[in-house]
Amino acid sequence: MRTINIKWLYFGTISLTLISFLFISSGTMNPFIPTPFYMLFLGWIISYGVVFVFPLLYVINLKMIANNSNFAKITLIVSLVLSFLNLFYLLNSWEDGIVHQDLDYLKIVVVENIFGFSSLIVLAYFGIKRKNKEVQYFANLLVFILLAWCAFPYLGELP
């Protein structure tokens, strides 16, 4: 039985904690910290505990699937599904974003999401094709980074 790569466990947990902390430390959303709507919701419920949600989910994810022989395929499938759902969300939230944010804000957020999810899909695919475990771990971490940072951004009225 293979063990989880400890380097990725620690690097991922620290990275996700720092990225999640951006949500709290920024004070308000901006195009470069386009807070996901579920982070706002979780922030209202568990306050500063929101910083630890994605690192904890990442650790659980690694414990559950990192040793699975289909780890890379699972990461690619999750990447494709999240990419589609995120695109669907952005298309359906566009009008609210124009009303409550502005067009420049939306353009930046969309570019971040397109670049992020495109990179994720390419990395996940490359990890499978090259059988490169490091790339597979990075793609898996990138799923969580995108979810904590810019996926499904809140485009409603600012508090």
N, C-alpha and C positions, 0 to 999 in steps of 0.2 A: 504494500500500500504506500503510495506516495504521500509526502507531507506537503502542507501548504507552504508556499514560498514566503518565509517570514519577512523578507525585505519588502515584498508587495503588501503584506498585511500591515506592517508599520507605516510604510510610505503612504499607502492608501488611506489609512485611518487618520494620520496627521493631515494629509492634504484635504480630506473631506471635512475635518474639523475646522481647518482654516477657511475653507470656502464657505462652509455653513456660517462661520462667524462673520463673514462679510455682510450677511443679511442683517445681523444685529448691529454691527459697528457702523454701517453706512448711514443709519438713521432714516433714510428714505431711498426708494428705488431710483435708479438712474439707468440709462441705456447699457451701462457696463456691468451693472449688478441688477439685472431684470428679475427680481425675486419671483420664483415660481409661486403660483397661487396657493399651493398646498403648504408651502413654507409659511406664508402669512397665516393661514388657518392654524397650523401647528403652533406657530409663535403665539397666537392669541390664547391657545389652550395650555401649552406647557412652558411658555415664556422662554427663558434662556436655555431650557432643556432641548430646544429645537436644534441647537448646535450639535448635539450628539445623536440625532436621529439617523442621518445618513451614514456616519461612521459605524454605528451599531448595525445598520442594515447591511453595510458592506462586509463587515466581519462575519455576520450570519451567512451571507451569500457565499463568501469564500469557504466557510466551514462546510456548507452544504454541497457546493458544486465544483470546487476547485480540483478535487480528486476524481471527478467523474470523467470518464473517457470522452464524453461529448461536451466537455467544458467550452471548447472553442465554438462548437456549433450552437450551443445554448446562448452564448454571448452574441453570436451573429443574429440569431433569430430574435432575441430580445432587442437588439439594436434596430433591426428592421421594423419590428412592431412599434417600438417607441418612436422611431422616426416618422412612421406613418401617422400615428396618433398625434404627435406633436404638430405635424404639418396640418392635419385636420383641425386641431385646436386653433392654430394660428389663423387659418382661413376663416373659421367660424367666429373668431374674436376680433377680426380686423376692424370692423365698424366701431366696436366699443373702444378699441385702442385709438382710433382716430378721434373719437369724441373725448376721451378722458386723458389721453397722452397727446402725442402729436405725430405727424408723419415721419419726421426725422428719428424720433424715438423708435417707432415701429421698424423703420428700415434697418437701424443698427441691430435691433433685437433679432430680426429675421436673418440678417447676414450672420450674426453669431450662431444662430441655430442651424442654418444651412451649413456653415463651415464646420461646426461641431459635430453634427450628425453625419455629414458626409465623411469627415475624418474617421469617425467611429466605425462606420460601415466598411470603409477601406481597410482600417486596421484589423477589424474582426475577420474580414475575408483574407487578408494577408497572413494573419496568424494561423488560419486553417491551411492555406496553400503551402506555406513554408514550414508548417509544423513548429513554429517558433513560440515556445511557451512564454517568453518575456513579452512578446507582442500580444499574446492572448491575455495575459494578466493586465497589460496596459489598456487594452480595449475594454476589459471588464471594469477596470477602475474608471475609465472615461464614461461609461454608462452612468455611474453614480455621480461623477463630477457634473455632467450635463444636467442630470436630474436635480442636483443641489443648486446649480448656478443659473441656468437659463432656459431649461425646458418648461413648457407650459407656463409662460410668464403671465403674471397678473397684469391685465391691461385695463383694469377698471379705475374708478376714482381713487385718487390718493387720499389717505387718511389725513 
